[in-house]
Amino acid sequence: MQNKLTVFVFSSSGAAIKKTTISKTLIKLTVMCFLVCLGGLGYVVFDYCNLKAIHTNSINLSDLIQVQQEDIGTQRQQIQKFADEINSLKSKIAELNTFEKKIRVIANLENQGETGDLFGVGGSIPEDLDTGVELTQKHNSLVREMHEQTENLSLATINQKQGFNLLLKHLEEQKNLLASTPTIAPAKGWITSKFGYRTSPFTGRREFHKGLDIAARRGTPVYATAEGIVTYAKVKGLLGRTIVIDHGHGMVTRFGHLNKILVSHGQTVQRGDNIGSIGNTGRSTGPHLHYEVRLNGLPVNPSIYIMN
């Protein structure tokens, strides 16, 4: 069996002019080398494509990491901004609490309706959050403190709301009490008989006078001295034509010896309303107004309530 291959080279006329002998083993080795080189080239191309894809992915991953880092930095800035807002809100709540206490002192209510500690046990304001943490550092501790302080602020706002509601209730009561307190003179004139013991102009004996007598011309206007409801508006024995007004809170005023009555039973009147006029009805020595103030059924000195 031959291991060589003979190759003839022919001229243009068809005559053999050269004869070459090539070893089959050499041909096989040449083919194998070609195939190996071709395979190596394919591997290089494949590896190059993989490396290019990895490089592209690496660039994309690097860009993604950069974007995420920027997002993390932005989130940490927002956390710090939120922490600053918590500190600001905490200060405002403390200022509101101080303002409420001032109002209570002014209204003489500092010991009424207090809600206790504003910020829970101890009542002291929590220390301000440290917002100076570097953006490159973790904010876990700051977030944890923020969570704790938001719970304290929630409790503080509830306590503050209760405090203001109680304060408003007390102030409304004080407003109603003031509106129901007789604070103006019932008529213009001269006080001819004060509250207390006196000598009766009719019997000459010592008696207790339960109100003020204000002398003036017949027809002089008589005014309601506080807000209230008319509970009596007609003749009442020795007082003649009489008006009785219930102001609530145990406060009642009476107006006697009237010439005219300008209100009716059940009517609501305001301080300063014209309710009648001075007269000389009932047992009287001349035109005047008998004015009484009663607290819980007992007569008190009307002079201490007249502010004008």
Backbone bond lengths (Angstrom), bond angles and torsions (degrees), N, CA, C in turn:
res aa  C-N    CA-C-N  psi(-1)  N-CA   C-N-CA  omega(-1)  CA-C   N-CA-C  phi
1 M - - - 1.495 - - 1.512 108.15 -
2 Q 1.358 117.47 127.10 1.456 121.01 -174.86 1.511 111.06 -83.58
3 N 1.362 117.42 141.60 1.472 123.21 178.10 1.511 111.64 -106.10
4 K 1.348 114.52 10.39 1.455 118.46 -177.97 1.511 109.40 -122.10
5 L 1.326 114.29 154.24 1.466 121.68 -179.85 1.518 107.52 -121.60
6 T 1.385 115.95 125.01 1.460 121.51 -177.66 1.510 108.84 -94.79
7 V 1.326 116.75 132.02 1.469 122.52 -178.61 1.516 107.89 -121.13
8 F 1.343 118.13 126.88 1.456 123.05 178.78 1.505 108.86 -105.58
9 V 1.350 113.90 142.18 1.462 120.87 176.76 1.518 106.97 -112.74
10 F 1.313 120.76 123.28 1.458 126.21 -175.20 1.505 109.42 -105.47
11 S 1.378 112.07 149.49 1.463 118.64 176.42 1.508 109.14 -84.25
12 S 1.337 115.76 -179.69 1.447 120.16 -178.59 1.511 112.60 -67.82
13 S 1.335 115.66 -20.19 1.459 119.66 178.97 1.499 111.96 -87.86
14 G 1.321 116.66 -7.45 1.460 120.14 178.16 1.500 113.55 97.94
15 A 1.318 117.73 3.43 1.456 120.03 -179.66 1.511 109.89 -91.06
16 A 1.321 116.98 139.11 1.459 121.38 178.60 1.502 109.39 -72.36
17 I 1.358 113.95 126.21 1.450 116.84 -178.30 1.525 111.31 -116.56
18 K 1.406 117.07 -14.84 1.463 118.41 -178.16 1.515 109.32 -148.68
19 K 1.302 113.86 142.72 1.462 120.14 -179.23 1.528 108.60 -127.88
20 T 1.398 115.16 124.92 1.476 119.57 -178.71 1.514 109.41 -125.41
21 T 1.287 115.38 136.94 1.474 120.60 179.87 1.529 108.96 -111.83
22 I 1.381 117.84 124.65 1.486 123.54 -178.91 1.522 108.00 -118.75
23 S 1.336 113.92 136.69 1.450 119.03 -179.81 1.535 109.69 -75.01
24 K 1.318 116.87 134.97 1.481 121.27 177.81 1.531 111.50 -63.18
25 T 1.313 115.03 -32.70 1.479 118.76 179.05 1.509 110.49 -63.96
26 L 1.358 114.21 -39.83 1.466 118.05 178.11 1.512 111.06 -63.84
27 I 1.326 114.65 -39.02 1.475 118.27 179.05 1.533 110.54 -63.57
28 K 1.332 115.00 -44.39 1.461 118.82 178.97 1.519 111.24 -61.20
29 L 1.342 115.02 -43.26 1.475 118.18 179.98 1.517 110.64 -63.91
30 T 1.374 114.47 -39.42 1.474 117.73 179.61 1.518 111.06 -62.95
31 V 1.353 115.03 -44.16 1.488 119.67 178.85 1.521 110.18 -62.83
32 M 1.339 116.06 -43.56 1.468 119.60 -179.67 1.529 111.15 -62.96
33 C 1.359 115.79 -40.58 1.474 118.81 178.46 1.521 111.24 -63.66
34 F 1.367 112.80 -40.01 1.470 117.35 179.22 1.540 111.12 -62.61
35 L 1.343 113.77 -44.08 1.466 118.43 -179.63 1.533 111.10 -65.17
36 V 1.358 114.88 -40.35 1.479 118.59 178.68 1.517 110.04 -63.47
37 C 1.349 115.29 -44.27 1.473 118.24 179.30 1.523 111.49 -63.54
38 L 1.359 112.98 -40.19 1.460 117.09 178.68 1.524 110.83 -63.72
39 G 1.328 117.05 -41.76 1.469 121.23 177.60 1.524 111.75 -64.36
40 G 1.364 113.72 -42.36 1.471 117.57 178.50 1.507 111.63 -62.66
41 L 1.345 114.22 -41.31 1.465 117.80 178.09 1.530 111.34 -62.76
42 G 1.330 114.68 -40.95 1.473 118.19 177.74 1.527 111.85 -62.68
43 Y 1.356 114.85 -41.09 1.468 118.63 178.91 1.523 111.06 -63.74
44 V 1.363 114.75 -41.83 1.468 119.12 179.23 1.522 110.83 -61.71
45 V 1.364 114.20 -43.76 1.473 117.96 179.27 1.532 110.20 -63.35
46 F 1.332 115.52 -44.23 1.466 120.29 179.17 1.530 111.36 -61.20
47 D 1.346 114.47 -45.61 1.465 119.05 -179.84 1.529 111.20 -64.60
48 Y 1.340 115.49 -36.85 1.463 119.74 178.03 1.540 110.92 -63.39
49 C 1.327 114.04 -42.74 1.479 117.95 178.77 1.527 110.89 -63.08
50 N 1.351 115.48 -41.73 1.462 119.02 177.91 1.520 111.33 -62.60
51 L 1.330 115.55 -45.31 1.455 119.26 179.61 1.530 111.36 -62.74
52 K 1.324 116.13 -38.51 1.458 120.07 178.67 1.524 110.49 -65.11
53 A 1.345 115.08 -41.69 1.473 118.76 178.60 1.528 110.72 -65.47
54 I 1.355 115.25 -41.30 1.474 118.82 178.76 1.514 110.55 -63.61
55 H 1.336 115.62 -41.21 1.460 119.54 179.24 1.538 111.13 -62.93
56 T 1.350 114.68 -42.60 1.467 118.85 177.92 1.526 110.88 -62.67
57 N 1.353 116.02 -44.40 1.470 119.83 177.89 1.523 111.41 -62.64
58 S 1.337 114.50 -38.26 1.462 118.94 179.01 1.530 111.16 -62.70
59 I 1.339 114.80 -42.22 1.468 118.59 178.16 1.524 110.64 -63.83
60 N 1.352 115.32 -44.28 1.472 119.25 179.04 1.520 110.92 -62.86
61 L 1.347 115.65 -42.11 1.465 119.79 179.55 1.515 110.71 -64.90
62 S 1.337 116.85 -39.07 1.464 120.85 177.89 1.526 110.54 -63.10
63 D 1.334 115.59 -42.60 1.474 119.38 177.84 1.528 110.53 -63.41
64 L 1.346 116.18 -41.16 1.462 120.36 179.42 1.531 111.44 -63.27
65 I 1.351 114.70 -43.07 1.471 119.28 178.44 1.524 110.64 -62.02
66 Q 1.325 115.94 -40.78 1.465 119.80 179.20 1.531 110.76 -63.39
67 V 1.348 115.54 -43.49 1.464 119.51 178.09 1.526 110.62 -61.99
68 Q 1.341 116.83 -43.54 1.467 120.92 179.93 1.528 110.87 -64.45
69 Q 1.325 115.95 -39.92 1.463 118.98 177.67 1.530 110.85 -63.47
70 E 1.338 115.88 -40.21 1.461 119.08 176.53 1.528 111.01 -63.82
71 D 1.355 115.80 -40.22 1.471 119.89 177.69 1.532 110.51 -63.41
72 I 1.336 115.59 -42.32 1.469 119.45 178.69 1.525 110.69 -62.67
73 G 1.348 115.84 -42.21 1.467 119.44 177.41 1.521 111.44 -61.76
74 T 1.348 116.22 -42.29 1.467 120.03 178.48 1.520 110.96 -63.78
75 Q 1.345 116.26 -42.74 1.464 120.33 178.86 1.529 111.12 -62.66
76 R 1.321 116.71 -40.15 1.465 119.34 179.12 1.525 111.34 -67.80
77 Q 1.353 116.50 -35.22 1.466 119.42 174.16 1.524 111.02 -63.87
78 Q 1.332 115.89 -40.42 1.466 119.87 177.90 1.525 111.03 -65.28
79 I 1.331 116.07 -38.03 1.475 119.73 177.22 1.524 110.24 -62.13
80 Q 1.321 117.20 -43.98 1.462 121.14 178.97 1.531 111.03 -65.01
81 K 1.340 116.32 -39.66 1.468 120.00 177.96 1.524 110.47 -64.02
82 F 1.330 116.30 -41.57 1.457 120.58 177.90 1.521 110.93 -64.14
83 A 1.331 116.18 -38.06 1.469 120.37 177.45 1.524 110.49 -63.70
84 D 1.339 117.19 -40.69 1.473 120.43 175.67 1.525 111.11 -61.22
85 E 1.335 117.22 -40.55 1.458 121.26 179.03 1.524 110.96 -65.47
86 I 1.333 116.96 -36.43 1.469 120.36 176.25 1.523 109.92 -63.12
87 N 1.335 116.85 -44.48 1.470 120.43 177.78 1.530 110.81 -59.98
88 S 1.346 116.31 -43.36 1.468 120.59 179.85 1.520 111.42 -64.79
89 L 1.338 116.66 -44.55 1.465 121.11 179.93 1.519 110.73 -63.07
90 K 1.318 115.77 -39.50 1.464 120.66 179.17 1.527 110.70 -62.20
91 S 1.319 116.97 -41.27 1.468 121.14 178.13 1.522 111.34 -64.98
92 K 1.343 116.62 -40.10 1.462 119.90 -179.96 1.525 111.54 -66.24
93 I 1.334 117.12 -39.43 1.462 120.38 177.45 1.520 110.01 -63.45
94 A 1.337 116.47 -40.70 1.459 120.31 178.17 1.530 110.66 -64.01
95 E 1.344 117.16 -38.98 1.465 120.80 178.26 1.534 110.56 -65.30
96 L 1.332 117.13 -40.34 1.469 120.93 177.26 1.524 110.82 -62.31
97 N 1.322 116.07 -39.82 1.452 119.98 179.30 1.526 110.81 -65.27
98 T 1.331 116.56 -40.42 1.468 120.56 176.85 1.524 110.59 -64.58
99 F 1.340 116.29 -40.84 1.470 121.09 178.46 1.530 110.43 -62.52
100 E 1.334 116.69 -41.86 1.466 120.22 178.78 1.534 110.47 -61.14
101 K 1.327 116.44 -42.23 1.462 119.88 -179.78 1.525 111.26 -64.22
102 K 1.340 117.06 -37.85 1.465 120.34 177.48 1.526 110.83 -63.09
103 I 1.338 116.05 -43.61 1.464 120.24 178.72 1.524 110.13 -61.92
104 R 1.325 116.59 -39.77 1.470 119.88 179.13 1.531 111.24 -63.58
105 V 1.325 116.11 -39.16 1.465 119.36 178.63 1.528 109.97 -65.68
106 I 1.364 116.07 -45.03 1.462 120.11 -179.52 1.521 111.07 -61.87
107 A 1.344 116.25 -40.55 1.465 121.28 -177.83 1.520 112.66 -87.73
108 N 1.334 116.62 5.06 1.470 121.50 -179.47 1.522 110.86 59.20
109 L 1.340 116.59 43.39 1.454 121.87 -178.44 1.527 111.88 -124.68
110 E 1.339 117.65 17.54 1.457 119.35 -171.09 1.521 113.27 -63.95
111 N 1.337 118.21 -20.88 1.460 120.78 -178.88 1.516 112.28 -106.72
112 Q 1.334 117.74 11.98 1.456 121.39 -177.21 1.518 110.27 -116.84
113 G 1.342 115.66 128.14 1.458 120.61 173.11 1.509 114.94 69.92
114 E 1.331 117.67 26.61 1.455 119.08 179.42 1.527 109.88 -71.93
115 T 1.345 117.03 142.24 1.466 122.16 -175.33 1.524 112.90 -95.65
116 G 1.317 119.28 3.77 1.458 121.53 -179.45 1.521 111.76 86.71
117 D 1.351 115.10 -155.72 1.458 120.11 -176.43 1.527 110.81 -68.06
118 L 1.317 115.54 133.59 1.466 120.87 -177.12 1.516 111.40 -70.41
119 F 1.335 117.51 -43.74 1.460 121.82 -176.04 1.529 112.53 -104.21
120 G 1.317 116.83 32.70 1.455 120.08 177.53 1.509 111.81 85.50
121 V 1.335 115.27 -152.15 1.459 121.10 -176.02 1.526 110.12 -59.81
122 G 1.310 116.02 127.58 1.468 120.64 -179.49 1.504 112.13 94.40
123 G 1.344 116.73 -36.94 1.455 121.03 175.29 1.513 115.16 74.37
124 S 1.346 118.47 -4.73 1.453 119.54 -177.05 1.525 109.97 -79.40
125 I 1.336 115.41 154.35 1.455 120.84 -179.91 1.534 108.96 -74.73
126 P 1.345 118.70 128.06 1.474 120.03 177.84 1.530 110.77 -59.19
127 E 1.336 115.29 148.60 1.460 119.61 179.77 1.525 110.08 -62.33
128 D 1.339 115.24 150.87 1.457 119.85 -179.77 1.529 110.74 -63.52
129 L 1.315 115.06 146.12 1.459 120.99 177.31 1.524 109.87 -69.66
130 D 1.344 116.40 142.15 1.461 121.94 178.55 1.521 108.57 -84.17
131 T 1.323 116.59 105.46 1.472 120.88 -177.97 1.525 112.24 -97.16
132 G 1.327 117.60 10.19 1.466 121.10 -177.82 1.514 113.73 -91.46
133 V 1.342 117.77 18.93 1.465 120.54 -179.21 1.534 109.05 -68.63
134 E 1.350 116.29 136.64 1.464 120.18 178.39 1.526 110.12 -62.08
135 L 1.332 115.80 142.31 1.463 119.86 -178.35 1.522 112.19 -65.34
136 T 1.336 116.79 -20.80 1.467 120.26 -179.79 1.519 112.07 -81.52
137 Q 1.347 116.57 -11.25 1.460 120.87 -179.25 1.525 110.38 -96.75
138 K 1.320 115.09 157.91 1.464 119.98 178.01 1.529 110.49 -70.90
139 H 1.349 115.22 148.12 1.463 121.42 -177.29 1.532 111.72 -109.66
140 N 1.332 115.84 22.81 1.474 118.84 -176.12 1.523 111.91 -59.58
141 S 1.326 116.59 -44.15 1.465 120.85 -178.71 1.526 110.87 -64.78
142 L 1.347 116.57 -41.17 1.464 120.72 179.27 1.521 110.78 -64.16
143 V 1.335 116.83 -42.86 1.470 120.93 179.59 1.520 109.95 -62.51
144 R 1.328 117.67 -40.71 1.461 121.67 179.58 1.531 110.66 -63.82
145 E 1.324 116.95 -43.91 1.465 120.52 177.88 1.529 111.24 -65.37
146 M 1.333 116.60 -37.62 1.464 120.42 177.64 1.524 110.66 -61.61
147 H 1.316 116.97 -42.27 1.459 121.60 178.64 1.528 110.77 -61.13
148 E 1.327 116.32 -43.73 1.464 120.27 179.76 1.531 111.23 -64.70
149 Q 1.332 115.98 -41.53 1.463 118.68 -177.13 1.525 112.54 -73.59
150 T 1.343 117.35 -31.16 1.463 118.58 175.96 1.526 110.36 -65.13
151 E 1.322 117.48 -33.73 1.461 120.69 175.44 1.538 109.76 -66.07
152 N 1.337 116.55 -42.12 1.467 120.17 177.15 1.526 111.22 -63.32
153 L 1.334 116.27 -40.73 1.462 119.99 179.24 1.526 111.27 -65.98
154 S 1.323 116.72 -37.03 1.467 120.24 177.52 1.517 110.12 -61.64
155 L 1.338 117.09 -44.54 1.465 121.28 177.58 1.521 110.57 -64.49
156 A 1.338 116.64 -40.70 1.462 120.86 -178.45 1.528 111.36 -64.51
157 T 1.341 116.61 -40.97 1.467 119.19 -179.66 1.525 110.98 -66.37
158 I 1.330 116.65 -36.70 1.474 119.97 176.94 1.523 110.03 -64.21
159 N 1.333 116.94 -46.54 1.468 120.94 179.35 1.524 111.17 -63.53
160 Q 1.356 116.16 -39.88 1.460 119.59 -179.81 1.527 110.91 -66.06
161 K 1.330 116.71 -40.19 1.464 120.72 178.27 1.524 109.92 -62.30
162 Q 1.324 117.11 -44.14 1.462 120.33 178.02 1.526 110.83 -61.86
163 G 1.339 115.77 -40.37 1.464 119.74 179.48 1.516 112.01 -62.87
164 F 1.328 116.92 -44.38 1.465 119.99 179.24 1.526 111.76 -68.11
165 N 1.338 117.05 -36.59 1.470 119.85 177.62 1.524 111.07 -63.06
166 L 1.354 115.97 -42.97 1.469 119.64 178.20 1.528 110.69 -66.65
167 L 1.341 115.79 -40.08 1.463 119.72 178.40 1.524 110.51 -62.87
168 L 1.333 116.31 -44.41 1.465 120.47 178.83 1.522 110.79 -61.55
169 K 1.329 116.33 -41.12 1.465 120.19 179.17 1.529 110.58 -61.70
170 H 1.340 116.40 -44.99 1.469 120.06 179.43 1.519 111.15 -64.60
171 L 1.336 116.33 -41.34 1.465 119.24 -179.91 1.528 111.15 -66.72
172 E 1.336 117.10 -36.88 1.463 120.10 176.08 1.517 110.26 -63.56
173 E 1.337 115.92 -40.97 1.463 119.42 177.38 1.519 111.08 -63.59
174 Q 1.342 115.71 -41.21 1.457 119.18 178.12 1.529 111.15 -65.34
175 K 1.354 115.63 -38.83 1.459 120.30 178.14 1.524 110.41 -62.66
176 N 1.342 115.92 -45.93 1.466 119.84 179.20 1.521 111.17 -64.38
177 L 1.344 116.11 -38.96 1.459 119.67 178.85 1.513 110.64 -65.46
178 L 1.344 116.71 -41.28 1.463 120.08 179.27 1.526 110.55 -65.23
179 A 1.346 115.79 -41.40 1.466 119.16 178.93 1.517 111.54 -64.68
180 S 1.335 116.17 -27.34 1.468 121.03 -178.45 1.518 113.05 -92.76
181 T 1.311 117.50 0.45 1.462 121.05 -179.13 1.526 110.04 -95.92
182 P 1.345 118.10 124.67 1.474 120.52 179.82 1.529 111.13 -68.91
183 T 1.336 116.04 112.06 1.463 119.15 -172.41 1.519 113.68 -122.12
184 I 1.346 118.81 4.25 1.468 120.14 179.48 1.524 109.15 -126.02
185 A 1.317 114.87 161.36 1.467 119.74 176.74 1.532 108.87 -70.11
186 P 1.341 118.00 139.31 1.466 120.40 -177.34 1.527 113.14 -74.55
187 A 1.327 117.67 -18.76 1.467 120.76 -178.86 1.524 109.26 -164.64
188 K 1.330 115.62 160.00 1.454 120.48 175.49 1.530 108.82 -89.95
189 G 1.326 116.19 132.77 1.460 120.21 -179.42 1.518 110.87 168.57
190 W 1.331 114.72 -158.26 1.468 120.60 -177.86 1.517 108.93 -118.19
191 I 1.327 115.41 134.04 1.461 119.24 178.18 1.529 107.87 -77.07
192 T 1.331 114.75 114.76 1.474 120.15 -178.10 1.521 112.41 -100.44
193 S 1.338 116.28 -16.49 1.463 119.49 178.15 1.528 108.21 -150.84
194 K 1.346 116.08 124.22 1.450 121.04 -177.63 1.522 111.81 -89.65
195 F 1.327 113.93 173.38 1.462 121.79 177.15 1.523 109.21 -72.83
196 G 1.336 117.04 135.08 1.460 121.40 177.25 1.513 111.66 124.16
197 Y 1.332 114.80 -165.97 1.466 119.53 -177.52 1.531 110.06 -74.44
198 R 1.362 114.26 143.01 1.459 121.58 179.57 1.532 108.45 -154.72
199 T 1.310 115.54 172.80 1.463 121.17 173.71 1.524 108.31 -91.32
200 S 1.312 117.47 122.87 1.463 121.76 -177.13 1.517 110.36 -63.27
201 P 1.358 117.69 129.74 1.474 120.44 177.91 1.525 112.33 -69.85
202 F 1.323 116.68 -11.50 1.463 120.45 -177.69 1.534 111.74 -101.63
203 T 1.329 118.18 -39.36 1.474 121.19 -176.64 1.520 112.68 -107.69
204 G 1.343 117.31 -17.62 1.463 120.32 -176.98 1.505 112.71 75.22
205 R 1.312 117.35 5.01 1.462 120.73 -179.47 1.545 110.16 -97.93
206 R 1.337 113.33 161.05 1.468 119.36 178.18 1.528 108.93 -75.51
207 E 1.342 115.77 127.97 1.465 120.62 -179.81 1.523 109.10 -142.08
208 F 1.328 114.09 164.53 1.465 119.09 179.62 1.518 108.74 -96.00
209 H 1.330 115.87 118.92 1.463 121.70 178.91 1.526 108.10 -90.17
210 K 1.356 116.64 122.07 1.454 121.64 -170.01 1.528 114.53 -88.02
211 G 1.327 117.30 2.40 1.450 118.46 -178.33 1.516 112.15 -153.79
212 L 1.340 115.18 -156.24 1.456 122.39 175.70 1.529 108.68 -113.71
213 D 1.326 116.39 142.12 1.458 120.89 170.46 1.517 108.14 -106.04
214 I 1.334 115.32 121.69 1.464 121.61 -179.67 1.524 108.27 -115.13
215 A 1.332 116.20 111.32 1.463 121.37 -178.03 1.521 110.51 -86.70
216 A 1.339 115.73 137.86 1.462 122.23 177.39 1.526 108.30 -163.38
217 R 1.297 116.48 172.47 1.466 120.51 179.95 1.526 109.93 -64.95
218 R 1.321 116.66 149.45 1.452 121.39 176.21 1.540 109.26 -58.80
219 G 1.317 116.65 136.00 1.460 121.99 -179.43 1.516 114.12 93.26
220 T 1.335 117.88 -5.41 1.468 120.37 176.78 1.535 109.29 -60.84
221 P 1.342 118.32 131.29 1.477 120.46 -176.80 1.521 113.00 -60.03
222 V 1.329 114.60 144.45 1.464 123.13 174.58 1.521 107.01 -116.36
223 Y 1.355 116.51 134.94 1.469 121.07 -173.02 1.529 111.23 -118.02
224 A 1.322 114.89 146.67 1.467 120.13 170.79 1.524 107.97 -66.32
225 T 1.318 115.94 134.88 1.469 119.20 -175.10 1.527 113.42 -93.66
226 A 1.340 116.16 -4.14 1.468 120.92 177.21 1.525 108.11 -166.17
227 E 1.312 115.05 167.03 1.464 120.45 176.66 1.515 110.35 -67.83
228 G 1.327 117.10 140.54 1.454 119.84 179.26 1.518 112.64 179.45
229 I 1.326 114.94 -172.16 1.467 122.10 -178.88 1.524 108.48 -120.80
230 V 1.336 116.04 132.23 1.470 121.41 179.22 1.527 108.81 -71.53
231 T 1.323 116.31 120.82 1.472 120.89 179.18 1.530 112.42 -107.64
232 Y 1.343 116.37 -9.09 1.477 119.47 178.07 1.528 107.43 -155.32
233 A 1.342 116.10 134.63 1.466 120.15 -179.14 1.524 110.03 -154.40
234 K 1.356 115.38 70.57 1.469 120.82 178.14 1.533 108.39 -167.33
235 V 1.304 115.90 -170.58 1.469 120.47 -178.11 1.532 109.53 -70.27
236 K 1.379 114.22 136.76 1.463 119.51 -179.42 1.529 109.45 -135.71
237 G 1.333 117.21 84.97 1.458 123.25 174.15 1.511 113.62 53.02
238 L 1.352 116.39 -129.73 1.458 121.99 -175.86 1.524 113.06 -69.19
239 L 1.353 117.25 -16.27 1.469 120.38 178.73 1.523 112.32 -80.59
240 G 1.337 117.05 -7.75 1.460 119.50 -179.31 1.522 110.84 66.57
241 R 1.326 116.46 -142.53 1.464 119.59 178.20 1.536 109.02 -68.66
242 T 1.335 114.13 123.16 1.469 119.80 -170.52 1.528 110.79 -132.95
243 I 1.333 114.27 144.35 1.466 121.65 172.49 1.522 107.85 -120.87
244 V 1.330 116.22 133.65 1.466 122.44 174.49 1.531 107.92 -120.56
245 I 1.331 116.50 128.96 1.466 121.86 -179.64 1.528 109.21 -120.63
246 D 1.331 115.53 127.30 1.470 121.91 175.61 1.525 108.16 -94.65
247 H 1.342 116.63 119.71 1.468 121.44 -176.72 1.527 112.82 -99.48
248 G 1.325 117.01 1.20 1.458 119.49 -176.20 1.511 111.04 79.79
249 H 1.328 115.90 172.23 1.473 122.11 -179.75 1.540 111.01 56.65
250 G 1.338 117.33 26.85 1.466 121.12 178.50 1.514 114.47 79.44
251 M 1.346 117.87 7.21 1.463 121.72 -175.80 1.531 110.20 -100.20
252 V 1.365 115.72 128.48 1.473 122.52 179.97 1.528 108.40 -136.50
253 T 1.353 116.26 140.57 1.470 120.70 174.39 1.529 109.25 -120.98
254 R 1.365 114.78 149.13 1.473 121.01 -179.55 1.527 108.93 -129.33
255 F 1.334 116.38 140.03 1.461 123.29 -178.22 1.536 107.45 -128.30
256 G 1.333 117.10 113.80 1.461 120.54 -175.03 1.518 113.95 -116.83
257 H 1.366 115.07 166.82 1.475 125.10 179.22 1.530 112.30 65.59
258 L 1.345 117.21 29.19 1.462 121.19 -176.21 1.535 111.62 -71.13
259 N 1.307 115.58 149.42 1.460 121.10 173.97 1.536 110.18 -83.92
260 K 1.378 115.86 -43.41 1.454 121.37 176.93 1.523 109.68 -133.65
261 I 1.344 114.16 148.70 1.472 121.50 173.92 1.526 107.48 -112.55
262 L 1.332 117.24 122.29 1.459 121.68 -175.35 1.531 113.39 -106.74
263 V 1.332 116.95 7.14 1.465 121.07 178.81 1.517 108.62 -127.19
264 S 1.325 115.98 168.56 1.460 120.90 -179.29 1.522 110.60 -128.31
265 H 1.324 115.60 163.76 1.460 121.67 -178.90 1.533 110.57 -58.84
266 G 1.344 116.38 133.85 1.452 122.07 178.97 1.515 114.61 87.53
267 Q 1.315 117.51 -5.42 1.466 120.66 -178.51 1.529 110.80 -76.63
268 T 1.331 115.69 140.70 1.468 121.23 175.85 1.527 109.08 -90.21
269 V 1.321 115.76 132.63 1.462 120.47 179.77 1.525 109.36 -123.97
270 Q 1.311 115.40 156.21 1.459 122.61 177.10 1.521 109.35 -111.76
271 R 1.324 114.90 159.71 1.460 119.89 177.12 1.539 109.22 -57.14
272 G 1.329 116.48 128.82 1.452 121.31 178.57 1.517 114.23 95.39
273 D 1.352 119.23 -6.89 1.468 121.13 177.19 1.521 110.69 -68.12
274 N 1.332 115.81 138.29 1.469 121.38 176.02 1.528 108.22 -76.74
275 I 1.347 116.29 114.74 1.466 120.18 -175.18 1.534 112.67 -108.37
276 G 1.331 117.87 -12.48 1.470 120.44 -179.18 1.517 110.74 178.74
277 S 1.334 115.20 -162.63 1.465 119.82 179.06 1.520 109.60 -143.24
278 I 1.332 114.89 155.13 1.462 121.31 -177.99 1.529 109.90 -68.10
279 G 1.342 114.62 138.86 1.458 119.98 179.04 1.519 112.20 -142.30
280 N 1.308 114.06 -158.42 1.468 120.12 -176.34 1.518 109.89 -138.82
281 T 1.380 116.13 32.71 1.454 120.65 -177.01 1.527 110.15 -82.73
282 G 1.326 116.16 161.98 1.459 120.91 -177.81 1.515 111.36 73.80
283 R 1.316 117.07 -156.66 1.463 120.69 178.37 1.522 108.40 -86.02
284 S 1.332 116.23 106.58 1.461 120.98 -173.94 1.519 109.79 -149.74
285 T 1.321 115.58 145.95 1.469 120.82 178.92 1.516 111.93 -92.91
286 G 1.349 117.62 -2.94 1.456 121.52 -179.58 1.519 110.19 169.48
287 P 1.338 118.13 170.25 1.468 120.91 -178.80 1.527 111.09 -59.56
288 H 1.278 115.11 120.67 1.474 119.82 175.40 1.532 108.78 -166.26
289 L 1.322 114.80 167.87 1.466 122.02 176.95 1.522 109.10 -110.10
290 H 1.329 115.36 127.01 1.461 119.64 170.54 1.530 106.94 -94.97
291 Y 1.338 116.03 116.42 1.476 121.47 -173.96 1.520 109.57 -119.25
292 E 1.351 116.06 125.32 1.462 121.92 179.84 1.521 110.72 -122.30
293 V 1.335 114.61 149.14 1.467 122.03 170.09 1.518 106.83 -124.56
294 R 1.346 115.82 127.28 1.471 120.42 -179.95 1.527 109.01 -122.38
295 L 1.323 114.96 134.54 1.457 122.19 178.46 1.517 108.49 -118.97
296 N 1.331 115.35 116.69 1.468 122.06 -176.48 1.527 111.42 53.81
297 G 1.323 115.20 38.40 1.463 120.94 175.44 1.503 115.11 88.67
298 L 1.330 118.71 -9.16 1.459 121.43 -177.72 1.527 110.05 -106.43
299 P 1.345 117.70 136.43 1.470 120.18 179.23 1.526 111.08 -69.21
300 V 1.325 115.93 137.07 1.465 122.04 176.46 1.519 108.04 -125.91
301 N 1.324 115.72 163.69 1.461 120.56 -177.05 1.523 110.85 -68.80
302 P 1.338 119.43 114.50 1.467 120.70 -179.27 1.522 113.03 -64.02
303 S 1.344 117.97 -24.94 1.467 121.05 -175.85 1.529 112.77 -61.12
304 I 1.350 116.55 -31.16 1.454 118.92 -176.35 1.538 111.48 -72.23
305 Y 1.324 117.12 -14.04 1.474 120.90 -179.50 1.527 112.65 -98.42
306 I 1.324 117.23 -15.98 1.462 119.47 -176.13 1.522 109.51 -79.44
307 M 1.361 116.23 118.15 1.456 121.55 -174.86 1.543 111.98 -102.99
308 N 1.322 117.80 -14.98 1.469 119.19 -178.11 1.512 111.45 -107.28
